[in-house]
Amino acid sequence: MKQILFLHGDPEKARNDNHLRLPAAFEAAGWATFCRDHESLAIERNELRLAGFNPADFHLLWPLGFGRQVSFFDRMQMLATLPAENFVVSVDALVYLHGKHRWRQYMPETYTSSNPAYLEAQFKQGGSWILKPTAGSYGRDVVKIDSASQGRQVLQTLASGYPDSYLMLQRYIDAVVSGEKRSLVAGGTIIGSYLRVPNQDFRANVAADARVATTELTDAEHTLVSTIATELADLGAGFAAIDTVYPYLMEVNVANPGGLETLASLGQTTAASDVVAALCRWKSIETGV
């Protein structure tokens, strides 16, 4: 029987149900699934052990999320000693592909710096901007700037909350009020897409109370998402969320993106099993027991 090991954090703090939904989908496809905490990695007599298991016993390994920040690089160094092809999302993908910088060629006009004065000089160009921490998620601490005076105050507040950290400044895209499309991809295949419409402000994050609705990608949107999905798969990210407001990419999440639960609630009840099938094709693993 094929086996997969999921590494994830405290289920009580989970922001989605991937740690439940994905193992259940693999089990339905005939796999034996094991779920353990990120912190269960250890070196035993010079050999890496995952919650006491030999990693060679598993066909696939899947870290869901980053785990604790303080131990992240230690854990990545240990996991990096394993073959990259054993991972659904590789160590390199977790370290280098998540978020806001790797895909900047597809994004709106963007400036990133740890120097608040540099960023202030950019929004003085005029127009509306979005300021956010590069390490943020779920729409936390994302602020819209409509004037230089407001921007200066916002920048000071955000910089004090993230001292010596990098912040990102992007041109505000008016079309975001009509919604942002999230597409889940697995093994380079688009699994499904849905629309996230801001409800209280400009943020199209479900965690920020955005409304969700069914949607279809246009031909141009499909081309953009497929291009990025193929790049992700080629670079070792077998599962990701791609957020777009065409013609722009807003963000890529390879760590532990939400969306399967939303797709299921919108009627795409096979989304999780579609992920399993796509990953098995990507890894050339036969389905079934």
Secondary structure, DSSP 4 states (H G I P E B T S, - for coil): --EEEEEE--GGG-SSSHHHHHHHHHHHTT-EEEEEEGGGEEEETTEEEETTB-GGG-SEEEE-S---GGGHHHHHHHHTTS-GGGBSB-HHHHHHTSBSSTTGGGSSSEEEES-HHHHHHHHTT-S-EEEEETT--TTTT-EEE-SHHHHHHHHHHHHHHSTT--EEEEE--GGGGG-EEEEEEETTEEEEEEEEE-SSSS---GGGT-EEEE----HHHHHHHHHHHHHHHHTTB-EEEEEEETTEEEEEE-SS---HHHHHHTT-TTHHHHHHHHHHHHHT-----
